[in-house]
């Protein structure tokens, strides 16, 4: 896949570019099935909601799952990331975020880069989040909301807080969110499984709780430029931020076929 000049201009202006149906339903179903196997095995990379039972996130399954090992090397993702960063890239981190029906909790407003800078030793936001819709994302099941152009605004380094959820992060303050939303507006891209939203890591974003009967699962895969390698070991630990900064070599475009040859670690 190659992003167009219009895509690149939109990314520079708004901080994101949305690509509908970049992956097929069959390709996404392979990822769904693999994630269910991981949940069934109770891997330590699985985080839960406040009830301690409902899955909230699966962190970095590419480090032990062949399917996700192939996914992060898919040329449609790696190629776009290299275009956006004008550099070879490596996988900084990956997580699958669930919002279970009636139980998926809020992700409060935040920019990702302040965490990457303060806690992980990343000097520059030369990074891109590739957000894949694993389920259909609609207006009812907690779509990711974005503030266009907010990647150009420095909001400083917020303190770490759980913000009433089960996950601690550097969430943005209400006054900053109010100001930027009133100035720039809000968007919430929606669509079927397989859509991908390429996001600048400084875009202000968040999502509400899921009160609907439909699950909302997305994968956020973060690539970093090889010219932007961390200057220290992450304070968040290797389970959240792997230490491998080797440049990613893309596989062939059919690497997510069920019959694709094995190319990495097994779950």
C-alpha positions in Angstrom: 0.0 0.0 0.0 1.1 3.5 -0.8 -0.4 6.6 0.7 -1.2 9.4 -1.7 0.1 13.0 -1.6 -3.4 14.0 -0.4 -3.1 11.4 2.4 0.2 12.8 3.5 -1.0 16.4 3.4 -4.0 15.4 5.5 -1.8 13.7 8.0 0.4 16.7 8.3 -2.6 19.1 8.8 -5.0 17.0 10.9 -2.7 14.4 12.5 -4.5 11.4 11.0 -5.5 9.7 7.8 -8.3 7.1 7.7 -8.1 4.3 5.2 -11.3 2.2 4.9 -11.1 -1.6 4.6 -7.4 -1.8 4.3 -7.6 -5.4 5.5 -10.2 -8.1 4.5 -12.7 -9.7 6.8 -10.7 -13.0 6.5 -7.5 -11.4 7.5 -9.1 -9.7 10.5 -10.9 -12.9 11.5 -7.5 -14.6 11.8 -6.4 -11.9 14.2 -9.7 -12.3 16.2 -9.2 -16.0 16.5 -5.6 -15.6 17.6 -6.6 -13.1 20.3 -9.2 -15.4 21.7 -6.6 -18.2 22.0 -4.4 -15.7 23.9 -7.2 -14.8 26.3 -8.1 -18.4 26.9 -4.5 -19.2 27.8 -4.4 -16.3 30.4 -1.1 -14.7 29.1 0.4 -12.2 31.5 0.2 -9.5 28.8 -3.6 -9.4 29.3 -5.0 -6.5 31.4 -8.5 -6.4 32.8 -11.2 -3.8 33.6 -11.8 -2.8 37.3 -13.8 -6.0 37.8 -10.7 -8.1 37.3 -12.5 -10.3 34.8 -13.4 -8.4 31.7 -10.5 -8.1 29.3 -9.3 -4.6 28.6 -6.1 -5.0 26.7 -3.6 -7.5 25.3 -0.1 -6.1 25.2 2.5 -7.0 22.6 1.3 -10.4 21.4 3.7 -10.1 18.5 6.5 -11.2 20.8 5.0 -14.7 21.3 2.3 -15.2 18.6 3.2 -16.1 15.0 0.0 -14.5 13.7 0.7 -11.1 15.3 4.4 -11.5 14.5 3.3 -11.5 10.8 0.7 -8.8 11.3 3.3 -6.2 12.5 5.4 -7.0 9.4 2.5 -6.6 7.0 3.6 -4.4 4.0 0.4 -2.4 4.0 1.2 -1.1 7.5 5.0 -1.0 7.3 5.0 0.8 4.0 2.6 3.5 5.1 4.5 4.0 8.4 7.8 4.4 6.5 6.1 6.9 4.2 4.8 8.9 7.1 8.1 8.9 9.0 10.3 9.0 6.0 12.5 6.4 7.6 12.8 2.7 8.3 10.8 1.7 11.3 10.6 -0.8 14.2 7.7 -1.9 16.4 7.7 0.3 19.5 4.7 -1.5 21.1 1.3 -3.0 20.2 -1.9 -3.5 22.1 -5.3 -4.9 21.4 -7.9 -2.7 23.2 -11.3 -4.2 24.0 -14.5 -2.5 24.9 -16.8 -5.4 26.0 -20.5 -4.9 25.6 -22.0 -3.0 28.6 -18.7 -3.3 30.4 -15.9 -1.7 28.3 -14.6 1.3 30.3 -13.6 4.8 29.2 -10.1 5.8 28.0 -9.8 9.4 29.1 -8.4 12.1 26.9 -4.7 12.0 26.3 -1.8 12.4 23.9 0.5 9.4 23.6 3.8 11.1 23.2 4.1 12.7 26.7 4.2 9.1 28.0 6.7 8.0 25.4 8.9 11.0 26.2 8.7 11.1 30.0 8.5 7.3 30.7 10.1 5.7 27.8 12.9 8.0 26.8 11.7 8.9 23.3 13.1 12.2 22.1 10.8 13.1 19.3 7.2 12.2 18.1 8.6 10.6 14.9 6.2 7.8 15.5 2.8 6.7 14.1 -0.1 4.7 15.6 -1.8 2.3 13.2 -5.3 1.7 14.6 -7.0 -1.4 13.0 -10.7 -2.0 13.5 -11.0 -5.6 14.7 -14.8 -5.2 15.2 -17.2 -2.8 13.5 -16.8 0.6 15.1 -20.1 2.5 15.3 -21.4 5.6 17.2 -22.7 3.4 20.0 -19.8 1.2 21.1 -17.2 3.7 22.1 -15.5 4.9 19.0 -12.1 6.6 19.3 -12.6 10.4 19.2 -9.9 12.6 17.8 -9.2 16.3 17.9 -7.9 17.3 14.4 -4.8 19.4 14.4 -4.1 18.7 18.1 -0.8 17.0 17.3 0.6 20.5 16.7 -0.1 21.6 20.3 2.3 21.0 23.2 0.2 20.3 26.3 3.2 19.5 28.5 3.7 16.4 30.6 0.6 15.5 32.7 0.9 13.6 35.9 0.2 9.9 35.9 -3.3 9.0 37.1 -5.8 6.1 36.7 -8.6 8.7 36.0 -11.1 6.3 37.6 -10.2 3.4 35.4 -8.0 0.3 35.8 -5.2 1.7 33.8 -2.7 4.4 34.8 -1.5 6.9 32.2 -0.8 10.6 31.6 -4.3 11.9 30.9 -4.9 15.4 29.7 -6.6 18.1 31.8 -10.2 19.1 31.3 -9.3 22.8 30.5 -6.9 21.8 27.7 -9.4 19.3 26.2 -12.2 21.9 26.3 -10.1 24.5 24.6 -8.8 22.3 21.8 -12.2 20.7 21.1 -13.9 24.1 20.9 -11.1 25.4 18.6 -10.7 22.3 16.4 -13.8 20.2 16.7 -14.1 16.4 17.1 -14.1 13.5 14.7 -14.8 9.8 15.4 -14.0 7.6 12.4 -16.3 4.6 12.1 -16.5 1.6 9.8 -16.4 -2.2 9.4 -13.5 -4.5 10.5 -10.4 -3.9 8.5 -10.3 -0.1 8.4 -7.1 1.5 9.6 -6.6 5.0 11.0 -3.0 6.2 10.9 -2.5 8.6 13.9 0.2 11.0 14.9 1.2 10.1 18.5 0.5 13.6 19.7 -3.2 13.7 18.5 -5.5 14.2 21.5 -7.9 11.3 21.7 -10.1 9.3 24.0 -13.2 7.1 24.0 -16.3 6.7 26.1 -17.5 3.5 27.9 -19.4 1.0 25.8 -23.1 0.9 26.9 -24.1 -1.0 23.7 -24.6 -4.7 23.1 -21.8 -4.7 20.5 -18.1 -5.2 21.4 -15.6 -2.7 20.1 -12.0 -4.1 19.7 -9.2 -2.2 18.0 -5.5 -2.8 17.6 -3.1 0.0 18.1 0.3 -0.7 16.6 3.0 1.9 17.2 6.0 2.2 14.8 8.9 4.3 15.7 11.7 5.7 13.4 15.0 3.9 13.8 16.4 7.4 14.1 14.4 7.9 17.3 15.4 4.9 19.5 14.8 5.4 23.2 17.6 6.7 25.3 16.8 4.6 28.3 14.9 1.4 29.4 11.2 2.2 29.7 9.9 2.9 33.2 6.8 0.9 32.2 8.7 -2.3 31.8 9.5 -4.7 28.9 5.9 -6.2 28.9 4.6 -2.8 27.8 7.6 -1.5 25.8 9.7 -4.3 24.3 13.4 -3.5 24.1 13.9 -4.8 20.5 14.5 -1.9 18.2 15.5 -3.9 15.1 14.2 -2.4 11.8 11.1 -4.2 10.6 11.4 -6.1 7.3 8.0 -6.3 5.6 6.7 -9.7 4.6 4.7 -10.4 1.4 1.1 -9.1 1.1 -0.4 -12.5 1.7 1.3 -13.0 5.1 -2.1 -13.0 6.9 -3.6 -15.8 4.9 -4.5 -18.8 7.1 -2.2 -21.0 5.1 0.8 -18.5 5.3 4.0 -20.2 6.3 5.2 -19.9 9.9 7.7 -17.1 10.3 8.0 -16.3 14.0 7.3 -17.3 17.7 4.3 -19.4 18.7 1.7 -18.4 21.2 
